[in-house]
């Protein structure tokens, strides 16, 4: 499974790509692999305020429904509309096509709580 080194990771298996004062968020390759075939993705609306460690949407697979937890706090400024028609992108391309939201950070210090790729790999290999 891939864990791109330039991204940061949450304990809830979200990845974060820092883009200035904004971050792009999705779920990791490990998470999509554990969930199985994704059949539906529910995301917030542009303009919604989300808080770190709080649910902001969900993904439904053939096995289960899992909450998506915000890795950081801020305002949703972009939503990946492609996922409503093509939820399989989460399985096929978790880091490119299947980004979920772009968040304008309200507190950039929250990024320091996220794991590096090495830390995330260590956590997922313990299981």
C-alpha positions, 0 to 999 in steps of 0.5 A, a space after each residue: 500500500 502506498 503512503 506518500 511521504 509529502 502528506 500528513 496523516 490522522 489517526 482516523 486514516 485521513 491524509 492531508 496535503 498542505 496547499 498554503 493556507 488550505 489543505 486537501 483531505 481524503 482517506 488513505 490507501 490503508 483505509 480504502 483497502 480495509 473498507 473494501 469497495 466504496 459504493 457511496 460518499 457523503 461530503 459536506 457543503 462548500 461553506 460548512 465549518 468543520 472541527 478537528 476530530 469531528 465527523 464531516 461526512 461518511 463513506 459507505 462500502 459493501 461491508 460498512 459505513 464509516 464516518 470521516 473525521 476532520 483532521 483539522 478545523 476550518 471552512 470547506 471551500 471545495 468539495 470533490 463532486 466527482 465522488 457522488 457519481 464515481 465513489 469507486 475513485 476512493 478505491 482506485 486513486 485514494 490520493 489523486 482522484 479521490 480527494 474529498 474536500 479542501 479546507 481553509 485552515 482556521 488554526 494551522 498549528 493543528 497540522 503539527 498534531 498529524 503524523 508523518 508518513 513514517 509514523 502513519 506506516 508504523 501505526 498501521 503496521 502494528 495491527 
